[in-house]
Amino acid sequence: MNTQRSRSYNFRSEMKTMFLILFSLAFTTKAQSNLATGESDIFISYGNTVIPEQIGIHKNDSFKWQVTDEATTIIADETQGSFFSYVFSVPGTFYVEIISVHSEQNHVCSNHGFSGSWKVEVSPVKISFDIQSIAFSSPLQADNLSSSIDISLPVHVSFYDNSISQIDIEQIRLSFQGANCDINCNYKNPGQKLMAGQSSIQFVASGKASKGTYVMLDFIDHNGLITTYYHTNEL
C-alpha cells in the first residue's frame, strides 16, 4: 500500500515537473524569438522588474545595459547593479538597451555576444492572484467538466494613482492546459468591475477532457503574464 502511494506521489510530481518544463520551453522559445529581433514590447506593472524569460537572457549572464525614457534621458544603467533587480517604479514607456551579452552557457546558447533593445510598457495597474486560495464548485474531474464547474479565485488589484479607479474583469483570462482537453472558460459575471483591493473572480469551465489527464490552469493578467495552478490529481 505504501509503495502504491509512493508511486502515485512520484507520478504526480513527475507530471508537475513535465508541465514546468513544457511551459518553460514554450516561454523560452518566445523569449528567444524576441531576443533575435529586439522588436517585441515588454509589458509589466509599476513596481515590478523585467524577468530574464521576457528577453531570453539567463539571470546570471553579464552585460551592459541602460534604461531611457521617452525623452531619451538615461535613467538607469549597469552602474546600479543587475538589470533584473531594477524596479520600474512609475508607469510609462521606457526603452531598454542590452549590450554584449556574456553567457556562462555560451556553448549551448545563441545569445552570447548579442546586443538588442526593447520597449517596456509599464502599466499603472497591478494584479496579483492568490493561487493558493483557488476554489471549485465541485471536484475538478472530467465528468464534472462535461457539465460545468465554477472556479473562484481571490485577486488583488492596485493602482498607481487616482487616475484609474477600476478595471474590467475582461482584462483577466483563464486558460486550461492539458492533453486531450478542450475546455472553455467563460466569465461567471461578465462586465464585473474590479476596484482597488481584494476581489473574487469567477469563471465557468466546461468541455471535454479525458479521464486520467493532468491539467494546469493559467490565469493571465492584463500584461500577458501567467500565474499557474497545477492540479496534482488526475481528472
Sequence and secondary structure as in RCSB ss.txt:
>XXXX:A:sequence
MNTQRSRSYNFRSEMKTMFLILFSLAFTTKAQSNLATGESDIFISYGNTVIPEQIGIHKNDSFKWQVTDEATTII
ADETQGSFFSYVFSVPGTFYVEIISVHSEQNHVCSNHGFSGSWKVEVSPVKISFDIQSIAFSSPLQADNLSSSID
ISLPVHVSFYDNSISQIDIEQIRLSFQGANCDINCNYKNPGQKLMAGQSSIQFVASGKASKGTYVMLDFIDHNGL
ITTYYHTNEL
>XXXX:A:secstr
 HHHHHHHHHHHHHHHHHHHHHHHHHHHHHHHHHHHH  S EEEETTB   GGGTT  TT EEEEEEE TT  EE
EEGGGS GGG  B S EEEEEEEEEEE TTTTT S TT  EEEEEEEESEEEEE GGG EESS   HHHHTT EE
EEEEEEEEESSTT  EEEGGG EEEEEETTEEEEEEESSTT EEESEEEEEEEEEEEEE TT  EEEEEE TTS 
EEEEE  S  
